[in-house]
Amino acid sequence: MRRLAPVTQVILSAALVAAAVACAPTAAPSGSAAPSAGAGAAGAQAAAAPATTEQQFSPELQAMIEAARKEGSLSFVWGEGTLGGNDGVKRLAERFNRYYGLNLDVRFTPGPAMPTVAARVLEENQAGRPASTDIVIGYANHMYTLMQGGALAAIDWASWAPNVQDPRLLAADGGAVAFESSVQGITYNTQHVAPSEVPHSMEDLLKPQYKGRIASTPYASGFDRLATPEMWGEARTLDYTARLADQVAGLIRCNEKERVVSGEFDIFALDCSHGDAFAMRARGLPIDFTTASDAPFVLLLYMGVPKNAAHPHAARLWVNYLLGREGQDAIYDRDFADIHLLPGAKMAPVVAKMQEGGGPLLIVDVNFYQTHDEALLTKTLSQIQRIIQKQ
């Protein structure tokens, strides 16, 4: 297994940017924490929710609840687009408190992108300072780097957390818990692409009728995974990218799908995730998403509790809550994603359909980064980016 020293260095550099994020509030006695301005007010409203529950908890879980009650609060920092941001955390906090019979002040501060938050948590751990967020959220590469740096608490979830019993959810020593699955694929304008013309593979995008109608990302999202030995390999991926570049009319970021809705581009691939397209479709916009049969990627999103979290017991309870059916349904309502591994998951049929072709399904989890050379992936991706950008 190779170490990720280059990535760690990048993350440490990003920490300088993360320093601009306001420090999280310190713990306060239960029920007495004063609401902070702005985003923190949402947590204060959540704390005011009735703390009633009919749940029957094991002694181990009840002990965790009582320890969290003494901590009195939770403090989160992540991007506004994660878990619905301020409004999403407020709603989750109300349900969380009700579920456990608690009255915690749950405060949310909008923060920077996941790599920058991870960099800050790593720097805080190395400096011996309290973590600015009680839970860090990130994809497998972010969590693996934090685990390599010893910044996440190793937790025996099976001993007390009824919703975190499936070992497939856990990374290594329990330092990270997967709670959402997302898939990459092809997003398209339903008014400009007829059902019979929808491309269902990356190879389909090379057909003459799509020339000049496609957008891709300048950072070639997902193409480094295509280049892995278990998928296409580097040579085929580089050749494909050169041919796709001739088809592409422009490069956009994954959060710019309004340009597909407007008809500026008819097709967008590879889209970073299905979530935005599903949400826009639900609002009645002319957009839809399909997986690419020859690029079957499932990306896992994780939560981890920093070793130096200010409210470690409450943070553990938050993770357990989000892995229960109530929590999973709540985040699906916001993100159109839950973890496909759990019973009743709405993402399970999506992932199952991806397996119908019989080809390999690439689960991009922490193990993926434990078994691949990150430096080589980064080098290959840089080559692909230059090709797609026609440099």
C-alpha positions as CSV (number, residue, x, y, z in Angstrom):
1,M,0.0,0.0,0.0
2,R,1.4,3.4,-1.0
3,R,1.3,6.4,1.2
4,L,-0.2,9.6,0.0
5,A,2.5,12.1,0.8
6,P,1.8,14.3,-2.3
7,V,-1.8,14.5,-1.5
8,T,-1.2,15.3,2.1
9,Q,1.1,18.1,1.1
10,V,-1.6,19.6,-1.1
11,I,-4.1,19.3,1.7
12,L,-1.8,21.0,4.1
13,S,-1.3,23.9,1.6
14,A,-5.1,24.2,1.3
15,A,-5.3,24.6,5.0
16,L,-4.1,28.2,4.6
17,V,-7.2,28.9,2.7
18,A,-9.4,27.2,5.3
19,A,-8.1,29.5,8.0
20,A,-10.6,32.1,6.7
21,V,-13.5,30.0,8.1
22,A,-14.7,31.2,11.4
23,C,-13.9,29.0,14.4
24,A,-16.7,26.8,15.7
25,P,-18.3,27.8,19.0
26,T,-17.3,26.0,22.1
27,A,-19.5,23.6,24.1
28,A,-22.1,25.0,26.4
29,P,-24.3,23.4,29.1
30,S,-27.3,21.6,27.8
31,G,-30.2,23.9,27.1
32,S,-28.2,27.1,28.0
33,A,-26.1,27.7,24.9
34,A,-26.8,31.2,23.5
35,P,-27.7,31.2,19.8
36,S,-25.0,32.5,17.5
37,A,-25.7,35.0,14.8
38,G,-26.8,33.9,11.3
39,A,-26.4,30.2,10.7
40,G,-26.1,29.4,14.4
41,A,-29.7,30.6,15.0
42,A,-30.9,27.5,13.1
43,G,-29.3,25.4,15.8
44,A,-30.9,27.4,18.6
45,Q,-34.3,26.8,17.0
46,A,-33.6,23.1,16.8
47,A,-32.6,23.0,20.4
48,A,-36.0,24.5,21.3
49,A,-37.8,21.5,19.8
50,P,-39.6,19.2,22.3
51,A,-37.1,16.6,23.6
52,T,-39.5,13.6,23.6
53,T,-38.9,10.1,22.5
54,E,-40.5,6.7,22.6
55,Q,-37.4,4.9,21.5
56,Q,-36.1,2.0,23.5
57,F,-32.3,2.1,23.6
58,S,-29.7,-0.4,24.7
59,P,-27.7,0.5,27.8
60,E,-24.6,1.3,25.7
61,L,-26.6,3.7,23.4
62,Q,-28.3,5.2,26.4
63,A,-24.9,5.9,28.0
64,M,-23.8,7.6,24.8
65,I,-27.0,9.8,24.9
66,E,-26.3,10.8,28.4
67,A,-22.8,11.8,27.6
68,A,-24.0,13.8,24.7
69,R,-26.6,15.5,26.9
70,K,-23.7,16.7,29.1
71,E,-21.8,18.1,26.1
72,G,-24.9,20.2,25.3
73,S,-24.3,21.1,21.7
74,L,-22.9,20.2,18.3
75,S,-21.0,22.4,15.9
76,F,-20.6,21.7,12.1
77,V,-18.6,23.3,9.4
78,W,-19.1,22.2,5.8
79,G,-20.2,23.6,2.4
80,E,-23.7,25.1,2.0
81,G,-24.4,22.4,-0.6
82,T,-23.8,19.5,1.7
83,L,-26.9,18.1,3.6
84,G,-28.9,21.1,2.5
85,G,-26.7,23.6,4.3
86,N,-28.3,25.8,7.0
87,D,-31.9,24.9,6.3
88,G,-31.0,21.2,5.9
89,V,-29.1,21.0,9.2
90,K,-31.9,22.8,11.0
91,R,-34.4,20.2,9.9
92,L,-32.1,17.3,10.6
93,A,-31.3,18.8,14.1
94,E,-35.0,18.9,15.0
95,R,-35.5,15.2,14.1
96,F,-32.2,14.2,15.7
97,N,-33.1,15.8,19.0
98,R,-36.6,14.3,18.9
99,Y,-35.2,10.8,18.1
100,Y,-32.9,10.7,21.1
101,G,-34.9,12.8,23.5
102,L,-32.2,15.5,23.6
103,N,-32.2,19.3,23.5
104,L,-28.8,20.0,22.0
105,D,-27.9,23.3,20.4
106,V,-26.9,22.2,16.8
107,R,-25.0,25.0,15.1
108,F,-23.9,25.1,11.5
109,T,-21.4,27.5,9.9
110,P,-21.1,27.5,6.1
111,G,-17.6,26.6,5.2
112,P,-15.4,26.0,2.1
113,A,-15.1,23.0,-0.1
114,M,-14.5,19.5,1.3
115,P,-10.7,19.4,0.6
116,T,-10.2,22.7,2.4
117,V,-12.2,21.6,5.4
118,A,-10.3,18.3,5.5
119,A,-7.0,20.3,5.4
120,R,-8.1,22.4,8.3
121,V,-9.1,19.3,10.4
122,L,-5.7,17.7,9.6
123,E,-3.8,20.8,10.6
124,E,-5.8,21.2,13.8
125,N,-5.1,17.7,14.8
126,Q,-1.3,18.0,14.1
127,A,-1.3,21.3,16.2
128,G,-3.2,19.7,19.1
129,R,-6.1,22.2,18.7
130,P,-9.8,21.4,19.1
131,A,-11.4,20.6,15.7
132,S,-13.5,23.4,14.2
133,T,-16.2,20.9,13.3
134,D,-17.5,17.9,15.2
135,I,-18.0,15.9,12.0
136,V,-16.0,16.1,8.8
137,I,-17.7,15.1,5.6
138,G,-15.8,14.0,2.5
139,Y,-15.4,11.5,-0.3
140,A,-13.1,8.6,-0.1
141,N,-9.9,10.5,-1.0
142,H,-10.5,13.2,1.6
143,M,-11.2,10.6,4.3
144,Y,-8.3,8.4,3.4
145,T,-5.9,11.3,3.7
146,L,-7.3,12.3,7.1
147,M,-7.0,8.7,8.3
148,Q,-3.4,8.5,7.0
149,G,-2.7,11.7,9.1
150,G,-4.3,10.2,12.2
151,A,-6.9,12.9,12.4
152,L,-10.1,10.7,12.8
153,A,-11.2,8.8,15.8
154,A,-11.2,5.0,15.5
155,I,-14.7,4.0,16.7
156,D,-16.2,0.6,17.6
157,W,-19.6,1.3,16.1
158,A,-20.8,-2.3,16.4
159,S,-20.6,-2.2,20.2
160,W,-23.3,0.5,20.6
161,A,-24.7,2.0,17.4
162,P,-27.7,0.0,16.1
163,N,-27.7,1.7,12.7
164,V,-24.0,1.2,12.0
165,Q,-23.7,-2.6,12.0
166,D,-23.0,-3.3,8.4
167,P,-19.2,-3.5,8.0
168,R,-19.4,-2.4,4.4
169,L,-20.2,1.1,5.7
170,L,-16.9,1.4,7.5
171,A,-13.5,2.5,6.4
172,A,-10.6,0.6,8.1
173,D,-10.9,1.0,11.9
174,G,-14.2,2.8,11.9
175,G,-12.7,6.2,11.3
176,A,-15.2,7.0,8.6
177,V,-18.7,5.8,7.9
178,A,-20.3,5.9,4.5
179,F,-23.8,7.5,4.4
180,E,-24.5,8.4,0.8
181,S,-23.9,6.8,-2.6
182,S,-23.8,8.9,-5.8
183,V,-23.2,7.8,-9.3
184,Q,-21.5,9.5,-12.3
185,G,-23.0,9.5,-15.7
186,I,-24.6,11.5,-18.5
187,T,-27.0,14.5,-18.0
188,Y,-29.0,15.7,-20.9
189,N,-31.7,18.2,-21.9
190,T,-35.0,16.3,-22.4
191,Q,-36.4,18.9,-24.9
192,H,-33.4,18.6,-27.2
193,V,-32.5,14.9,-26.8
194,A,-35.3,12.5,-27.7
195,P,-35.7,9.3,-25.6
196,S,-34.5,7.2,-28.6
197,E,-31.4,9.4,-28.9
198,V,-30.2,9.4,-25.3
199,P,-26.6,8.2,-25.1
200,H,-26.1,5.3,-22.6
201,S,-22.4,4.9,-22.7
202,M,-19.2,6.9,-23.1
203,E,-18.7,5.4,-26.5
204,D,-22.1,6.6,-27.6
205,L,-20.9,10.2,-27.1
206,L,-18.5,9.7,-30.0
207,K,-21.4,9.3,-32.5
208,P,-21.5,12.0,-35.2
209,Q,-24.9,13.3,-34.2
210,Y,-23.6,14.5,-30.9
211,K,-20.7,16.5,-32.2
212,G,-20.9,20.1,-31.0
213,R,-23.7,19.4,-28.5
214,I,-21.6,18.0,-25.6
215,A,-20.1,19.7,-22.5
216,S,-17.6,18.1,-20.3
217,T,-15.7,19.3,-17.2
218,P,-12.3,21.1,-17.4
219,Y,-11.1,18.9,-14.6
220,A,-12.1,15.7,-16.4
221,S,-14.3,14.4,-13.5
222,G,-14.1,10.6,-13.3
223,F,-11.7,10.1,-16.2
224,D,-8.8,9.1,-13.9
225,R,-11.0,6.2,-12.7
226,L,-11.6,5.1,-16.3
227,A,-7.8,4.9,-16.6
228,T,-7.4,2.3,-13.8
229,P,-6.4,-1.2,-14.8
230,E,-9.8,-2.7,-13.8
231,M,-11.6,-0.3,-16.1
232,W,-10.2,0.9,-19.4
233,G,-6.5,1.4,-18.6
234,E,-4.5,4.5,-19.3
235,A,-3.9,4.0,-23.1
236,R,-7.5,3.5,-24.0
237,T,-8.6,6.4,-21.8
238,L,-6.1,8.8,-23.3
239,D,-7.2,7.8,-26.8
240,Y,-10.8,8.1,-26.0
241,T,-10.3,11.6,-24.4
242,A,-8.7,12.9,-27.6
243,R,-11.6,11.7,-29.7
244,L,-14.2,13.1,-27.2
245,A,-12.4,16.5,-27.2
246,D,-13.3,16.8,-30.9
247,Q,-17.0,16.3,-30.0
248,V,-17.1,18.7,-27.1
249,A,-18.5,22.2,-27.6
250,G,-17.5,23.6,-24.2
251,L,-16.3,22.9,-20.7
252,I,-18.4,23.6,-17.6
253,R,-18.3,22.8,-13.9
254,C,-20.6,20.2,-12.4
255,N,-22.7,22.9,-10.6
256,E,-23.5,24.7,-13.9
257,K,-26.2,22.4,-15.1
258,E,-28.4,25.4,-15.8
259,R,-26.5,25.7,-19.0
260,V,-27.9,22.3,-20.0
261,V,-31.4,23.3,-19.0
262,S,-31.1,26.5,-21.1
263,G,-30.1,24.4,-24.1
264,E,-26.6,25.9,-24.4
265,F,-25.5,22.3,-24.3
266,D,-27.7,19.2,-24.9
267,I,-25.5,16.7,-23.1
268,F,-23.0,16.8,-20.2
269,A,-20.6,14.0,-19.4
270,L,-19.2,12.9,-17.1
271,D,-21.4,14.6,-14.6
272,C,-19.9,14.5,-11.1
273,S,-23.1,13.1,-9.6
274,H,-26.7,12.4,-10.3
275,G,-28.0,14.5,-7.4
276,D,-28.4,17.9,-9.0
277,A,-30.0,16.5,-12.2
278,F,-32.5,14.5,-10.1
279,A,-33.4,17.5,-8.0
280,M,-33.8,19.8,-11.1
281,R,-36.0,17.1,-12.7
282,A,-38.2,17.0,-9.6
283,R,-38.7,20.7,-10.0
284,G,-40.1,20.1,-13.5
285,L,-37.0,21.3,-15.4
286,P,-36.2,19.7,-18.8
287,I,-33.3,17.7,-17.6
288,D,-32.5,14.0,-16.8
289,F,-29.7,11.7,-16.1
290,T,-28.5,8.2,-17.1
291,T,-25.6,6.2,-16.0
292,A,-22.9,5.3,-18.6
293,S,-22.8,1.5,-19.0
294,D,-19.0,1.6,-19.7
295,A,-18.2,3.9,-16.8
296,P,-20.1,2.4,-13.8
297,F,-18.8,4.4,-10.9
298,V,-20.4,4.5,-7.4
299,L,-18.9,7.2,-5.2
300,L,-19.3,6.9,-1.4
301,L,-19.7,10.0,0.8
302,Y,-18.4,9.6,4.4
303,M,-18.7,11.2,7.8
304,G,-15.9,11.0,10.3
305,V,-15.5,12.3,13.9
306,P,-12.2,14.2,14.4
307,K,-10.0,12.9,17.3
308,N,-10.1,16.3,18.9
309,A,-13.9,17.0,18.3
310,A,-15.3,19.3,21.0
311,H,-18.5,17.2,21.3
312,P,-17.4,13.6,20.4
313,H,-20.4,11.7,21.9
314,A,-23.0,14.0,20.3
315,A,-21.1,13.6,17.0
316,R,-21.3,9.8,17.2
317,L,-25.0,10.0,17.8
318,W,-25.5,12.2,14.8
319,V,-23.7,9.6,12.6
320,N,-25.9,6.8,14.0
321,Y,-29.0,8.8,13.4
322,L,-28.2,9.6,9.8
323,L,-27.6,5.9,9.1
324,G,-31.1,4.9,10.4
325,R,-34.0,4.8,8.0
326,E,-35.5,8.1,9.2
327,G,-32.2,9.8,8.8
328,Q,-31.6,8.2,5.4
329,D,-35.0,9.2,4.1
330,A,-34.4,12.8,5.4
331,I,-31.2,13.2,3.5
332,Y,-32.6,11.6,0.3
333,D,-35.3,14.3,0.4
334,R,-32.6,16.9,0.3
335,D,-29.8,15.3,-1.8
336,F,-31.6,12.6,-3.8
337,A,-29.0,10.2,-2.4
338,D,-28.8,7.7,0.4
339,I,-26.4,4.8,1.0
340,H,-27.3,1.9,-1.4
341,L,-26.0,-0.7,1.0
342,L,-28.9,-0.4,3.5
343,P,-32.3,-2.0,3.4
344,G,-34.9,0.3,1.9
345,A,-32.3,2.5,0.1
346,K,-33.7,4.4,-2.8
347,M,-30.3,4.3,-4.4
348,A,-30.2,0.5,-4.4
349,P,-32.2,0.1,-7.6
350,V,-30.0,2.6,-9.3
351,V,-26.9,0.7,-8.4
352,A,-28.5,-2.6,-9.2
353,K,-29.4,-1.4,-12.7
354,M,-25.8,-0.5,-13.3
355,Q,-24.8,-4.1,-12.6
356,E,-27.2,-5.5,-15.2
357,G,-24.7,-5.2,-18.0
358,G,-22.4,-7.7,-16.2
359,G,-19.3,-5.5,-16.3
360,P,-17.2,-4.4,-13.4
361,L,-18.8,-2.0,-11.0
362,L,-16.2,0.4,-9.5
363,I,-17.0,1.3,-5.9
364,V,-14.9,4.4,-5.2
365,D,-14.5,3.9,-1.4
366,V,-11.5,4.3,0.9
367,N,-10.3,0.9,-0.1
368,F,-10.0,2.2,-3.7
369,Y,-7.4,4.7,-2.5
370,Q,-5.6,2.1,-0.3
371,T,-5.1,-0.1,-3.4
372,H,-4.2,2.5,-6.0
373,D,-1.2,4.8,-6.4
374,E,-2.6,8.3,-5.9
375,A,0.4,9.9,-7.5
376,L,-0.1,7.9,-10.6
377,L,-3.8,8.7,-10.7
378,T,-3.0,12.4,-10.4
379,K,-0.4,12.2,-13.1
380,T,-2.8,10.5,-15.5
381,L,-5.6,12.9,-14.7
382,S,-3.3,15.9,-15.5
383,Q,-2.7,14.4,-18.9
384,I,-6.4,13.8,-19.5
385,Q,-7.2,17.4,-18.5
386,R,-4.7,18.8,-21.0
387,I,-6.3,16.8,-23.7
388,I,-9.9,17.7,-22.9
389,Q,-8.8,21.4,-22.6
390,K,-7.0,21.0,-26.0
391,Q,-3.8,22.4,-24.5
